[in-house]
């Protein structure tokens, strides 16, 4: 719901009940339904993307590389997590998928493909050691509907161990 739509509904509700219902029903007839985009990256994947950028920056810095050596001529720009995201990740994402924001990335397939493209180029041109995209295996299983874990559980809940159902033969 947009802020404009919220204000319209609030305005309708400020009138008497009969007019509010009548106005809402009339308004709903003209509301445009927008499909929810599913399969975009999760908060955990966003954190992993930032971790990946930090790992790439660390490896480039350890190799004595700066942006002048990688993509920009004549300007010494330090390699940081944010500069990796702005100067490597975003341009690669735009060329490969046409996305303007990482929030539009599809889970796993697009994120991994961008990571692999960047790492392959850095390995070939700058001899940077390969690393896999950071994944939290417990979180991944949970998101795929496998089971809940208590890893990183700030409330300290203990989830029961999986017990297979028996006696169904």
C-alpha positions as CSV (number, residue, x, y, z in Angstrom):
1,X,0.0,0.0,0.0
2,X,1.3,3.4,-0.9
3,X,1.2,6.4,1.4
4,X,-1.3,8.0,-1.0
5,X,-3.6,5.0,-0.7
6,X,-3.3,5.0,3.1
7,X,-4.3,8.7,3.2
8,X,-7.3,8.0,1.0
9,X,-8.5,5.2,3.3
10,X,-7.9,7.3,6.4
11,X,-10.0,10.1,4.8
12,X,-12.8,7.6,4.0
13,X,-12.8,6.4,7.6
14,X,-13.1,9.9,9.0
15,X,-16.6,10.1,7.7
16,X,-19.7,8.4,9.1
17,X,-19.9,4.6,8.7
18,X,-22.4,4.5,5.8
19,X,-20.4,6.9,3.7
20,X,-17.1,5.3,4.6
21,X,-18.2,1.9,3.4
22,X,-19.8,3.3,0.3
23,X,-16.6,5.3,-0.5
24,X,-14.3,2.4,0.1
25,X,-16.3,0.0,-2.1
26,X,-16.3,2.6,-4.9
27,X,-12.6,3.2,-4.5
28,X,-11.8,-0.5,-4.5
29,X,-13.5,-0.9,-7.9
30,X,-10.7,1.2,-9.4
31,X,-7.8,-0.1,-7.4
32,X,-5.0,-1.4,-9.6
33,X,-3.8,-4.8,-8.3
34,X,0.0,-5.3,-8.5
35,X,1.4,-8.8,-8.3
36,X,3.8,-9.4,-5.5
37,X,7.3,-10.1,-6.7
38,X,8.4,-13.4,-5.2
39,X,11.8,-14.9,-5.2
40,X,13.8,-11.8,-4.6
41,X,16.8,-11.8,-2.3
42,X,16.2,-12.2,1.4
43,X,17.7,-10.0,4.2
44,X,20.1,-12.9,4.9
45,X,21.2,-12.9,1.3
46,X,21.6,-9.1,1.4
47,X,23.9,-9.5,4.4
48,X,25.8,-12.3,2.5
49,X,26.2,-9.9,-0.5
50,X,27.8,-7.3,1.8
51,X,30.0,-9.9,3.3
52,X,31.0,-11.0,-0.2
53,X,31.9,-7.4,-1.2
54,X,34.0,-7.2,2.0
55,X,35.8,-10.4,1.2
56,X,36.6,-9.2,-2.3
57,X,37.8,-5.9,-1.0
58,X,40.0,-7.6,1.5
59,X,41.6,-9.9,-1.2
60,X,42.2,-7.0,-3.6
61,X,43.8,-4.9,-0.8
62,X,46.0,-7.9,0.2
63,X,47.1,-8.2,-3.4
64,X,48.0,-4.5,-3.4
65,X,45.3,-3.6,-5.9
66,X,43.4,-0.4,-6.1
67,X,40.7,0.8,-8.4
68,X,43.2,2.4,-10.7
69,X,44.6,-1.1,-11.4
70,X,41.2,-2.7,-11.8
71,X,38.9,-0.3,-13.7
72,X,39.8,3.4,-13.3
73,X,42.9,4.9,-14.9
74,X,44.9,7.6,-13.0
75,X,42.9,7.8,-9.8
76,X,43.9,6.0,-6.6
77,X,40.6,4.9,-5.1
78,X,40.8,2.6,-2.1
79,X,39.0,-0.8,-2.3
80,X,36.2,-1.0,0.3
81,X,33.1,-3.1,0.7
82,X,31.0,-0.2,-0.6
83,X,33.3,0.6,-3.5
84,X,33.2,-3.1,-4.5
85,X,29.4,-2.9,-4.4
86,X,29.2,0.3,-6.4
87,X,32.0,-0.3,-9.0
88,X,31.8,-4.1,-9.5
89,X,28.5,-5.5,-8.2
90,X,26.0,-2.9,-9.5
91,X,27.5,-2.6,-13.0
92,X,27.6,-6.4,-13.4
93,X,24.1,-6.7,-12.0
94,X,22.8,-4.1,-14.5
95,X,24.5,-5.7,-17.5
96,X,23.5,-9.2,-16.6
97,X,19.9,-8.7,-15.4
98,X,18.9,-5.0,-16.0
99,X,18.2,-4.5,-12.2
100,X,18.8,-1.1,-10.7
101,X,18.8,-2.4,-7.1
102,X,19.9,-5.5,-5.3
103,X,16.4,-5.7,-3.9
104,X,15.3,-6.9,-7.3
105,X,17.7,-9.8,-7.4
106,X,16.3,-13.3,-7.5
107,X,17.4,-15.7,-4.8
108,X,20.4,-17.8,-5.4
109,X,20.5,-18.0,-9.2
110,X,21.1,-14.3,-10.0
111,X,23.2,-13.6,-6.9
112,X,25.5,-16.6,-7.4
113,X,25.8,-15.8,-11.1
114,X,26.9,-12.2,-10.4
115,X,29.4,-13.4,-7.8
116,X,30.8,-16.0,-10.1
117,X,31.2,-13.5,-13.0
118,X,33.0,-11.0,-10.7
119,X,35.3,-13.6,-9.1
120,X,36.1,-15.2,-12.5
121,X,37.2,-11.8,-13.9
122,X,39.2,-10.9,-10.8
123,X,40.9,-14.3,-10.9
124,X,41.8,-14.0,-14.6
125,X,43.0,-10.4,-14.6
126,X,44.3,-9.9,-11.1
127,X,45.1,-13.4,-9.8
128,X,42.7,-13.0,-6.8
129,X,41.9,-16.2,-5.0
130,X,38.4,-17.6,-5.5
131,X,35.9,-17.8,-2.7
132,X,32.4,-19.1,-2.8
133,X,29.5,-16.7,-2.1
134,X,28.9,-16.7,1.7
135,X,25.9,-18.9,2.6
136,X,24.6,-19.7,6.0
137,X,23.6,-23.4,5.6
138,X,21.2,-23.4,8.6
139,X,19.4,-20.3,7.4
140,X,19.3,-21.7,3.8
141,X,17.6,-24.9,5.0
142,X,15.1,-22.9,7.1
143,X,14.2,-20.6,4.2
144,X,13.7,-23.6,1.9
145,X,11.2,-25.0,4.5
146,X,13.5,-27.7,5.8
147,X,13.5,-27.0,9.5
148,X,14.1,-24.4,12.1
149,X,17.4,-24.1,13.9
150,X,18.4,-22.3,17.0
151,X,21.6,-21.0,15.3
152,X,21.7,-17.2,15.9
153,X,18.5,-17.4,18.0
154,X,18.6,-14.3,20.1
155,X,15.6,-15.4,22.3
156,X,17.3,-18.6,23.2
157,X,14.4,-20.8,22.1
158,X,15.2,-24.5,21.8
159,X,13.6,-26.0,18.8
160,X,12.8,-29.7,19.0
161,X,14.9,-32.1,17.1
162,X,13.4,-33.7,14.0
163,X,11.7,-36.9,14.8
164,X,10.5,-39.0,11.8
165,X,7.0,-40.3,12.0
166,X,6.9,-44.1,12.5
167,X,4.1,-46.6,12.4
168,X,2.7,-45.5,9.0
169,X,3.6,-48.7,7.2
